[in-house]
């Protein structure tokens, strides 16, 4: 790894508590983490300057502390969050001061958390590289945009449309897009993923990305309906979600891997690959936080 070391250097000074664990994960998975972090560092530096790395480190530390506190609260109450969806939208997704640091953290967990490493491998090797030639890809809740940009970095022949409900998140993705060199085949817009018209002709995307979205919805079933509608017969889906993993804006509580699998099967999708890795549980707790990732295709 070269350019991506800037993130680790920033952790050493701005998030010292979390730096050793991140370095251990990266050292064990250097090639894979470099695939993500090196281009991200180039884009971040070009878009935001050197301060991007300190901001990312501080955002990551804040995020990790928030996750731990939410998980402890989850153990006490037995449910994710008391916040209602309208309040989450206004206080989280539309709040630039909250969302920009959150966006940095939301991508850095992939190379920094052991529970997310297999997601990177599956996303790259079993989704991006397996997409049909000249695939059109739909990213639902594109957030920071890095997942779509990594797809474009790996496959110059594909086109990516990314939609997200959060204006601050889309602003981040557009800023990274502008310096990435991929503006000719990537587009990001502010749009509610679940309001994409099902009346329109379906099957127009050979790839659909729905990464860490389902747990943010009050009911994920409409999400699977949207995915199945827009997916072409020869297309692939990269889907991921959190199980028993509390955060401020997590609303739907998956307990078992079979739950999202069943929702996918109910709309005519089948699993071709699955990973589910655990994070750090509260000692003696009832719940085991996990990150589930799947590649899906039509039956």
N, C-alpha and C positions, 0 to 999 in steps of 0.2 A: 504494500500500500504506500502511496506517496501523498497525493493531494488530501486524501481523507484524514491524514494524521492531524490536520488542523483542528478537527473536532476533538480529538483526544487531547491535544495540547491545551485546548480551551477547558476541557473537563478538569485537567490537572490543576488549573488555577481558579476556576469558577464553580466547580462542582466536585471537590476533592473526595467527598464521601462516596460518590458513585463511579469515580474514575477507575479504580482497580478492577471492579467487576466487568466494566465495559471492555477494558483492555484484555482481560482473560478471554472473554467471548470472541473478540476479534482475532486474537492470536491463534485461537483454535480453529478459526474459519476465515483465514486471511483472504483467500482468493474470492470467496463469495461476498464477504463484507467490502472488499475493495471494489467489486463490481457496482455496489450501491454507493459507497461513500466517496469514491474518487470523482465521478461526475457531479455528485451532489455538492461537493466542496467547490468545484469549479463554478457551478451555477450560482451557489450562495455567495461566493466571493465577488463574482462579476455583478450580481444583482444588488447586493447590500454592502459590499466592502468588508474589510476585515472584522468589523464589529459583529458580523453575522455569526461568527463562531462563538464569541462570548455570549451573545444573545441566545444561541442555540443551547449552549451548556447550561445557562441559567434557566432557560425554559424546560430543559430536560430534568434538571434537579427539582424544579417546582412541580413538574408533572409526576415524578416518582414519589415525592412526598404526598401529593394529593391522592395518588392511587393507594398508597399504604394506609392513609387515614380513612379513605372510603371503605377499604377492605375491613378495617377494624370496626367501623360503624356497621357494616354489613353483617358482621358476626354478631353484633349486639341486637340488631333489629330484625334480622332474617329477611330483609328486602333491600333492593338496590338504593332507591332514592325517593324522598318525599316530594321532590320538585315536579310540578306539572309541565307538560310539553311546551305550552306557550311561554312559560318563564325560562325554560332552557333555551328556547330559540332566541329570546331577547337578551338574556343575561350571559349566554355562552356564544352561540353561533353568530350573533350580530355585534358582539363586543370585540373590537379590534385589539384592545389591550389584553384581552384574554386569549383570543384566537391565534394571534401571530406566534407567541411563545408555544402555545399548544400545538401548532402546526409543525414547528421544529421537532418537538418531542415525539409527535405522532409518527414521524418517519425514522427518527433515531432509535426508537425501540427495536426496529427490525435488526440492525446489526449489533445492538448493545444487549438485548435480552436473549438468553438462551432459548426461551420458549418461542421466540419468533424466527430463529435461524432457519428452521426447516421450511418456514413460509417463503423466505427469500428463494431458497433452492427450488421449491415447487413452482413458484411464480415464474422464475426465469426458465427453468428446464422443461417443465411439463405444461406450461401455459404459453408464454411468449414464443419460445422456440418452436412450439408445436402448432401455432396458428397457421391457417392456410395462407398461401401467397397473396399479397396485397389485401390482407384482411382489414376490414373496418371494425374498429374496437370502440365500445361504449363503456365509459367509466362512470359508475354511479357513486355520488358523494366523493368526488375526486380530491377534495381538500387541498392539500399542498401541491398536488399535481405530480409529485415525484414518481408515483407508480406508473402513470401514463408516460411521463418523460423517459423513464427507464425502458419502457417498452419501445418507444420511438428510438432511443439510443441504440438498442439491440437490433431492432428491425426497421431499417429505413424504408421498407416497402409498405408498411402499414399506416393507417390513418386512425387517430384517436380523437374522440369527442368526449370531453369530461364535463360533468355537471355537478354542481354543489349548491346547497341552500344558503351557504354562508358567504356574503360579500367579502369580508376580510380574508377568508380562505382563498377565494377565487383571485383576489388581488395578489396574494402570495404566488399562486400558481402561474398567473399571467406574467408576473415579474421574472420568475425563473424561466418561463417559456421564452421570453424576449431575448434572453442571453444564451439559451441552450443550443440554438442552431436548428431547432425542430419546428419552428413556426409554420413551415410549409406543410406539415402533416399532423399537427396537434392543435386542438381548439378547446378552450375552457370557457364555460358560461355559468352565470348564476341561474340556477333552475332547480326546482324540486324534482328529484329523481322519481318520486312516486306519482308525479303528475304528468309524466310523459304519456302522450295520448295512445291508449290501447286501441283506439279506433283507427289509427294509422296502420298502413300495411306493415305487418310484422316480418321477422326473419331477416332483417337488413344488416345485422351485425354478426360477424364471424367470431368476435370475441366480446365478452362482457366481464367487467371487473366490478365486484361488489365487496371491497375489502374493509373489514371492521365497520360495517354499517348496520347490520341487522339488530345489534344490541342497543342501538340508539333509537329504535323505533318502538312505538307503543304496541304495534302488531307487525311482525316481519312478513306475514303471509302475502300481503300485496306486493312486497318487494320481489318475492319469487315469481309472482304472476308477471310482473314487469320484465324480469330477466327472461323467462320462458317465451314471452311474446316477441321480444326483440332479437332473440338468438336464432341464427340461421341453422338449418339442419346439420351442416358440417361444422358448426361453431363450437367453441369451448368457453366455459365460465370459470373464472377464478373467484371463489367465494371464501370469506373468512369472517369469523365472529369470536366474541369472548364468551366463555362459559364460567359462571360463578365468579366473575371478576368485576368488582364494583368500581365505578367511576361516577363523577358528578352528573354526567349526561348519559349514563347507561340506564335504560328504562325497561327493556325486555330481558327477562332473566332466564337464560338457558341453563339447565342443570346437566343434561345428558347429551352426548354427541348424536344420539338417535333423533333428537328433536329437530334440528335443522335439516338432517338427512330426510326425515319424513316429509317436511315441508317442501323440499326440493322434489321428492318423488311424486307428491300430490299434483304437481304441475307438469309432470312428464320429463323430469330430469333424472339422470342417474349419476352416481359417484364413480369416477374412474381412478381417483387417488385421494387420500385423506391423511392428514397429520393432526395430532392433538397433543400438545406439550404443555406441561404445567409450569406455572410461575411460582412465586414465593407465597405459601399460605401463612395465615396468622397461626402461630404455634398453638396447637391444641384446638384449632378451629374446626367448624363443621363443613366449611366449603373449601374446595380446591380450585383456585383460579387456573383456567386453561385458555390457550389460544388454539382454535380449531381452523384448519384450512382445508379446502376441498377444490378439486378440479371436477367440473360437471360437464356433461354433454346431454343432448336429447336422446331419449329412448328410440 
